[in-house]
Amino acid sequence: MIEDRPVEASLDQSRDAVALQALLDTTEMTISKADREVLRRLAGEVADLAARPIEDKKRELWCRHNALEPTCPLIFCDPEYGWNEIITADQIACQGTLARQWEMHLRKERFWGMEMGDDYTIEPYFEIPYVHADSDWGLRETRIGGEDGGAFRWESPVTSEADLENLHLPEIRVDYCATHRLVELADKIFWDLLTVRIKTLWWWSLGMTRTLVELRGLQQIMFDMIDNPDLVHRLMTILRDGTLSMLDFLEEGGLLSRNDDGTYVGSGGLGWSEELPQPDFDGKVRCCDMWGFSESQETVGISPEMFAEFVFPYQLPILERFGLNCYGCCEPLDKRWHVVEQIPNLRRVSVSYWASWTEMAEMLGDGYILSLKPSPTDLAMDTFDEQLIRTKLREALQITRECRVEVIMKDNHTIRNDPTRVVRWVQIAREEAENL
């Protein structure tokens, strides 16, 4: 009898690696014979999918797209929290906790390759993140609520300037022994099917403003920008310096991994590129060999002038280190573009549902990737309205037809337990893209 418990399906591999550390502290690093058989069967299916000629064609298409060559709009769908409604707990056959996590990953790859129908590329690898633990910034918010995945609020720890003295740069502690034990275990299972390699996505965003509002509070930050601007600048200086220090540590330790492959970069799109790594790359990955990403969704309520004063100057020194850059997520950038466009090597720009698609299309033209984000609400309604979805996509693609467009479905919190919704959305998006 398989225990009916969900398996986390997250884009945040850094968080997953920390959770893995906690798991390894309480669980033997073993996988039973029965679980191995399940994993090998799924890995064999993934390997077969990765070997298909269509995967080479998709990789080439992403490379051309990321180089700003004209292509048909690319389609990518990552249902995020909807994955647990596509691959439900009762489908997970493995019994062990670690094996169930690995099985979830393989089943996602299988669904992407066999059913989704988008431009996601299946690769012949099984990736193990470094097992590690992150320290905080010296202070941490107190979360209230949030049980069973519900909403929560928090009490921020920085209540006065005196509290800033208790902040410090965060540290990453890597458990190399546990990491290599995991690699050895995975290699014993997948050795003839998938190449096992260490790859860690240490961050999703380098934007820092989420940490800012967790430390100080969103409403309070908005007051501070008027009443106590020096406090905001001091906080952002600490966050900038800590982030730069983290990048130094990861670079010097050889802990970074290339993301110019099928890695999800920015807030949507795959990283395939022939422009990375740099010509002098010697095998040790540096930031300049990678895609960088930043955003500031939490400050959507402030003016462009305040964004330019309190946020952007602290993000810029971080983004200057990367070979190619992505910017933005759900926040509309049409009013901030004159600031954001100063980012060096900026290539991928998020155009959210709340932005003016017309204005963004005019500003981006064919000089940037326009990463279009249709509303995930259309997949969460009581009724899946195909005509409404088609109409919205057709309008968006017509407006952006002179741009270098990718259409990204993400931020799904539910698909109403109906996996056919993501498949059908991709089909509609593909039809509209090809009929431009």
Secondary structure, DSSP 4 states (H G I P E B T S, - for coil): ----------S-HHHHHHHHHHHHHHS-S---HHHHHHHHHHHHHHHHHHTSHHHHHHHHHHHHHHTT---SPEEEE--GGGHHHHS-GGG----SHHHHHHHHHHHHHHHIIIII-SSPPP-SEEEEPPPEEE--SS---EEEE-GGG--EEEE-S--SGGGGGG-----EEE-HHHHHHHHHHHHHHHTTTSEEEE-----S----HHHHHHHH-HHHHHHHHHH-HHHHHHHHHHHHHHHHHHHHHHHHTT-----SSS-B-TTSSB---SS-S-TT--SS--GGGSEEEE--GGGTTS-HHHHHHHTHHHHHHHHTTSSEEEE-SSS--TTTHHHHTTSTTEEEEEE-TTS-HHHHHHHHTTSSEEEE---GGGGTSSS--HHHHHHHHHHHHHHTTTSEEEEEE---S--TT-THHHHHHHHHHHHHHHT-
